[in-house]
Amino acid sequence: MLSTLTSLVLFALAGAMSTVPASATIMILLSPDPRRGAVPFLVGSLAGSAVIVGMSAVGLQLLPVRPRMKDEVLASFTLAAGVILVAYSVYLFAHMRESDSAMLGKIKARFHSARPWEFLLLGLAQNLRPKALLLAVTAGALISVRELPPLQAGLLVLAYATVVQSAVVVPIAVWLRSPERANAPLTALYEWLQRNGRRIAAIATLAIGLLMVGYSAVQL
């Protein structure tokens, strides 16, 4: 189970390397009424990840694949995910000067009038981004191949969801601990993300994608 958990954490870290969820979380926490949106957004983000990975794991178990071929199928999944991540990192490097300010501006405009259930839906929806879906399905395939007991499989799903949503979980946890002291560091973090987030995401995505390609190539 330890090796499976390590692989899942790797996939989750690749998913966590995105500026949009982190920036949206910080904007919620810096809004006039953060309590209205922070917890629903957190719940939606975690639930969305857990549901997609869990459904992928269950669905892939129903595929007509012989047991001895499951490792090959998983390696193929991982290889494809790694190649796509490498391609995505190249895209990020090529569009380094662009920012997500337009998208974030639209999200921020809704924060002032949004209701708690809308923040919940926003958290769920951010799991439907192509990169997030790709990694969630790959993580589900890994859990499915191991054929673990339900309790262990459930714990792995929760572990993946927590790590992949760390950009949401950590800022909200810091804010809940001390709302008054959190504003200054959150503002500084938001500004840093707007300057450097895409570069950091590109480098991390490239590194993890290459690692996944190399690992799956050896397995095949």
C-alpha positions as a Python dict, from the first residue, in 0.01 Angstrom:
ca = {
    (1, 'M'): (0, 0, 0),
    (2, 'L'): (296, 232, 68),
    (3, 'S'): (414, 223, -294),
    (4, 'T'): (59, 288, -411),
    (5, 'L'): (29, 584, -173),
    (6, 'T'): (361, 724, -300),
    (7, 'S'): (243, 706, -661),
    (8, 'L'): (-88, 868, -571),
    (9, 'V'): (89, 1152, -391),
    (10, 'L'): (298, 1207, -705),
    (11, 'F'): (-16, 1237, -919),
    (12, 'A'): (-179, 1459, -658),
    (13, 'L'): (120, 1695, -644),
    (14, 'A'): (102, 1731, -1021),
    (15, 'G'): (-265, 1823, -985),
    (16, 'A'): (-197, 2066, -702),
    (17, 'M'): (44, 2266, -919),
    (18, 'S'): (-214, 2507, -1056),
    (19, 'T'): (-256, 2876, -987),
    (20, 'V'): (-633, 2894, -1039),
    (21, 'P'): (-755, 2696, -732),
    (22, 'A'): (-502, 2866, -504),
    (23, 'S'): (-582, 3214, -636),
    (24, 'A'): (-957, 3155, -614),
    (25, 'T'): (-920, 3033, -256),
    (26, 'I'): (-719, 3337, -152),
    (27, 'M'): (-967, 3573, -320),
    (28, 'I'): (-1248, 3411, -122),
    (29, 'L'): (-1053, 3451, 202),
    (30, 'L'): (-978, 3818, 126),
    (31, 'S'): (-1339, 3897, 31),
    (32, 'P'): (-1564, 4102, 264),
    (33, 'D'): (-1742, 3789, 392),
    (34, 'P'): (-1500, 3495, 363),
    (35, 'R'): (-1694, 3266, 598),
    (36, 'R'): (-1980, 3252, 349),
    (37, 'G'): (-1764, 3092, 82),
    (38, 'A'): (-1448, 2939, 228),
    (39, 'V'): (-1589, 2623, 386),
    (40, 'P'): (-1838, 2542, 104),
    (41, 'F'): (-1560, 2588, -152),
    (42, 'L'): (-1333, 2358, 50),
    (43, 'V'): (-1604, 2093, 85),
    (44, 'G'): (-1685, 2107, -286),
    (45, 'S'): (-1320, 2082, -386),
    (46, 'L'): (-1249, 1781, -165),
    (47, 'A'): (-1576, 1606, -247),
    (48, 'G'): (-1529, 1656, -620),
    (49, 'S'): (-1182, 1500, -617),
    (50, 'A'): (-1291, 1208, -400),
    (51, 'V'): (-1597, 1133, -613),
    (52, 'I'): (-1409, 1139, -944),
    (53, 'V'): (-1125, 918, -819),
    (54, 'G'): (-1365, 680, -645),
    (55, 'M'): (-1590, 648, -950),
    (56, 'S'): (-1286, 594, -1173),
    (57, 'A'): (-1156, 318, -947),
    (58, 'V'): (-1492, 140, -937),
    (59, 'G'): (-1557, 185, -1308),
    (60, 'L'): (-1216, 55, -1415),
    (61, 'Q'): (-1266, -259, -1208),
    (62, 'L'): (-1557, -344, -1435),
    (63, 'L'): (-1342, -341, -1749),
    (64, 'P'): (-1282, -687, -1903),
    (65, 'V'): (-910, -693, -1833),
    (66, 'R'): (-729, -1009, -1729),
    (67, 'P'): (-553, -981, -1390),
    (68, 'R'): (-204, -1031, -1535),
    (69, 'M'): (-263, -746, -1780),
    (70, 'K'): (-373, -492, -1520),
    (71, 'D'): (-20, -371, -1449),
    (72, 'E'): (33, -313, -1821),
    (73, 'V'): (-292, -119, -1844),
    (74, 'L'): (-190, 95, -1547),
    (75, 'A'): (154, 159, -1699),
    (76, 'S'): (-16, 266, -2022),
    (77, 'F'): (-244, 502, -1828),
    (78, 'T'): (56, 649, -1649),
    (79, 'L'): (257, 685, -1969),
    (80, 'A'): (-28, 867, -2142),
    (81, 'A'): (-78, 1096, -1842),
    (82, 'G'): (296, 1169, -1827),
    (83, 'V'): (313, 1257, -2197),
    (84, 'I'): (13, 1488, -2166),
    (85, 'L'): (167, 1657, -1861),
    (86, 'V'): (493, 1714, -2050),
    (87, 'A'): (299, 1862, -2342),
    (88, 'Y'): (102, 2082, -2101),
    (89, 'S'): (423, 2206, -1939),
    (90, 'V'): (555, 2302, -2283),
    (91, 'Y'): (234, 2497, -2338),
    (92, 'L'): (281, 2676, -2007),
    (93, 'F'): (640, 2766, -2093),
    (94, 'A'): (530, 2897, -2434),
    (95, 'H'): (259, 3115, -2276),
    (96, 'M'): (459, 3229, -1975),
    (97, 'R'): (365, 3592, -2017),
    (98, 'E'): (-6, 3523, -2009),
    (99, 'S'): (-196, 3523, -1681),
    (100, 'D'): (-520, 3392, -1544),
    (101, 'S'): (-631, 3740, -1442),
    (102, 'A'): (-929, 3748, -1680),
    (103, 'M'): (-1070, 3421, -1548),
    (104, 'L'): (-997, 3516, -1189),
    (105, 'G'): (-1158, 3856, -1245),
    (106, 'K'): (-1483, 3691, -1353),
    (107, 'I'): (-1473, 3464, -1049),
    (108, 'K'): (-1403, 3754, -813),
    (109, 'A'): (-1693, 3954, -954),
    (110, 'R'): (-1929, 3678, -844),
    (111, 'F'): (-1795, 3655, -488),
    (112, 'H'): (-1981, 3962, -360),
    (113, 'S'): (-2325, 3821, -441),
    (114, 'A'): (-2266, 3445, -449),
    (115, 'R'): (-2447, 3221, -204),
    (116, 'P'): (-2284, 2933, -12),
    (117, 'W'): (-2418, 2669, -251),
    (118, 'E'): (-2259, 2855, -543),
    (119, 'F'): (-1919, 2835, -373),
    (120, 'L'): (-1983, 2465, -323),
    (121, 'L'): (-2056, 2424, -694),
    (122, 'L'): (-1746, 2624, -781),
    (123, 'G'): (-1537, 2387, -572),
    (124, 'L'): (-1691, 2089, -746),
    (125, 'A'): (-1649, 2243, -1091),
    (126, 'Q'): (-1278, 2313, -1053),
    (127, 'N'): (-1227, 1936, -1049),
    (128, 'L'): (-1358, 1919, -1406),
    (129, 'R'): (-1058, 2095, -1557),
    (130, 'P'): (-889, 1865, -1816),
    (131, 'K'): (-566, 1829, -1618),
    (132, 'A'): (-754, 1753, -1295),
    (133, 'L'): (-974, 1494, -1468),
    (134, 'L'): (-676, 1325, -1632),
    (135, 'L'): (-487, 1284, -1306),
    (136, 'A'): (-797, 1178, -1112),
    (137, 'V'): (-876, 902, -1361),
    (138, 'T'): (-512, 787, -1354),
    (139, 'A'): (-521, 780, -973),
    (140, 'G'): (-844, 582, -988),
    (141, 'A'): (-678, 334, -1224),
    (142, 'L'): (-392, 286, -980),
    (143, 'I'): (-629, 213, -691),
    (144, 'S'): (-837, -17, -910),
    (145, 'V'): (-539, -228, -1020),
    (146, 'R'): (-425, -289, -662),
    (147, 'E'): (-764, -445, -571),
    (148, 'L'): (-740, -325, -212),
    (149, 'P'): (-1000, -379, 61),
    (150, 'P'): (-1271, -109, 60),
    (151, 'L'): (-1136, 64, 372),
    (152, 'Q'): (-782, 93, 237),
    (153, 'A'): (-906, 204, -103),
    (154, 'G'): (-1125, 467, 62),
    (155, 'L'): (-832, 599, 265),
    (156, 'L'): (-622, 627, -53),
    (157, 'V'): (-902, 820, -224),
    (158, 'L'): (-919, 1062, 70),
    (159, 'A'): (-539, 1096, 75),
    (160, 'Y'): (-534, 1182, -294),
    (161, 'A'): (-817, 1434, -257),
    (162, 'T'): (-645, 1607, 36),
    (163, 'V'): (-308, 1639, -138),
    (164, 'V'): (-444, 1742, -478),
    (165, 'Q'): (-654, 2011, -307),
    (166, 'S'): (-368, 2127, -81),
    (167, 'A'): (-371, 2465, -255),
    (168, 'V'): (-726, 2502, -120),
    (169, 'V'): (-688, 2319, 212),
    (170, 'V'): (-374, 2493, 341),
    (171, 'P'): (-479, 2860, 293),
    (172, 'I'): (-823, 2795, 444),
    (173, 'A'): (-670, 2607, 739),
    (174, 'V'): (-430, 2897, 801),
    (175, 'W'): (-713, 3148, 780),
    (176, 'L'): (-940, 2950, 1013),
    (177, 'R'): (-665, 2936, 1273),
    (178, 'S'): (-611, 3312, 1279),
    (179, 'P'): (-822, 3521, 1038),
    (180, 'E'): (-676, 3853, 1151),
    (181, 'R'): (-315, 3749, 1103),
    (182, 'A'): (-376, 3565, 778),
    (183, 'N'): (-469, 3862, 559),
    (184, 'A'): (-118, 4000, 511),
    (185, 'P'): (54, 3671, 417),
    (186, 'L'): (-241, 3569, 198),
    (187, 'T'): (-221, 3899, 9),
    (188, 'A'): (153, 3856, -39),
    (189, 'L'): (102, 3496, -156),
    (190, 'Y'): (-165, 3602, -403),
    (191, 'E'): (63, 3866, -556),
    (192, 'W'): (350, 3616, -572),
    (193, 'L'): (129, 3362, -749),
    (194, 'Q'): (31, 3617, -1011),
    (195, 'R'): (400, 3684, -1082),
    (196, 'N'): (551, 3337, -1053),
    (197, 'G'): (272, 3081, -1033),
    (198, 'R'): (270, 2984, -1401),
    (199, 'R'): (647, 2937, -1408),
    (200, 'I'): (645, 2721, -1095),
    (201, 'A'): (354, 2516, -1230),
    (202, 'A'): (533, 2464, -1563),
    (203, 'I'): (857, 2345, -1401),
    (204, 'A'): (683, 2114, -1153),
    (205, 'T'): (449, 1973, -1419),
    (206, 'L'): (742, 1902, -1652),
    (207, 'A'): (940, 1728, -1378),
    (208, 'I'): (650, 1512, -1264),
    (209, 'G'): (547, 1434, -1623),
    (210, 'L'): (898, 1317, -1711),
    (211, 'L'): (911, 1107, -1394),
    (212, 'M'): (579, 942, -1483),
    (213, 'V'): (696, 873, -1839),
    (214, 'G'): (1020, 719, -1717),
    (215, 'Y'): (848, 505, -1454),
    (216, 'S'): (581, 374, -1690),
    (217, 'A'): (837, 305, -1966),
    (218, 'V'): (1032, 83, -1728),
    (219, 'Q'): (713, -102, -1629),
    (220, 'L'): (621, -166, -1991),
}
